[in-house]
Amino acid sequence: MNALTLAEEIINGRRITREDDLSFFLTCDLGELCEGADKIREARIGDKVDLCSIINGRSGRCPEDCKYCAQSAHHHTNCEEYDFLPEEDILAACKMNEREGVDRFSSLQREEH
């Protein structure tokens, strides 16, 4: 199997599952992989861009210990810390994103435990 064959199978309804041997992706031709991914994109969504935006509704002191996140209280970073943004600020950002054509908007907030 090559990446282009797999792309055609996916376009025709094949679903990749956890049981599939995904090591194929480590050795396949990168050009074919990119071409296959582009064929899938074209078949599924065409040239549409799906925009998503977030606002940091509260920053810093998060109790979770996510190794990649600068907002975790478990790590010493230079992340700006502030409490929950006022509801009006979040709503204004939401309306601005809507005017700009953003498809989805979320406010990231985590309460302290």
URHU-V22999 format. One record per residue. N is the residue number from 1. RES is the residue in one letter. PSI is psi as a letter, one per 20 degrees, with the letter a starting at -180 (NA if undefined). Layout:
{{N & RES & PSI} {N & RES & PSI}}
This chain:
{{1 & M & q} {2 & N & r} {3 & A & h} {4 & L & h} {5 & T & g} {6 & L & g} {7 & A & g} {8 & E & g} {9 & E & g} {10 & I & g} {11 & I & h} {12 & N & j} {13 & G & i} {14 & R & q} {15 & R & p} {16 & I & p} {17 & T & r} {18 & R & h} {19 & E & i} {20 & D & q} {21 & D & o} {22 & L & j} {23 & S & i} {24 & F & h} {25 & F & i} {26 & L & h} {27 & T & i} {28 & C & r} {29 & D & p} {30 & L & h} {31 & G & g} {32 & E & h} {33 & L & g} {34 & C & g} {35 & E & g} {36 & G & g} {37 & A & h} {38 & D & h} {39 & K & g} {40 & I & g} {41 & R & g} {42 & E & g} {43 & A & h} {44 & R & g} {45 & I & i} {46 & G & c} {47 & D & j} {48 & K & q} {49 & V & p} {50 & D & o} {51 & L & p} {52 & C & p} {53 & S & q} {54 & I & q} {55 & I & q} {56 & N & n} {57 & G & i} {58 & R & p} {59 & S & p} {60 & G & r} {61 & R & k} {62 & C & p} {63 & P & i} {64 & E & q} {65 & D & l} {66 & C & p} {67 & K & h} {68 & Y & i} {69 & C & p} {70 & A & i} {71 & Q & i} {72 & S & p} {73 & A & i} {74 & H & i} {75 & H & q} {76 & H & o} {77 & T & r} {78 & N & k} {79 & C & p} {80 & E & p} {81 & E & p} {82 & Y & q} {83 & D & a} {84 & F & p} {85 & L & q} {86 & P & q} {87 & E & h} {88 & E & h} {89 & D & g} {90 & I & g} {91 & L & g} {92 & A & g} {93 & A & h} {94 & C & g} {95 & K & h} {96 & M & g} {97 & N & h} {98 & E & g} {99 & R & h} {100 & E & i} {101 & G & j} {102 & V & p} {103 & D & h} {104 & R & q} {105 & F & p} {106 & S & q} {107 & S & o} {108 & L & p} {109 & Q & p} {110 & R & p} {111 & E & q} {112 & E & q} {113 & H & NA}}
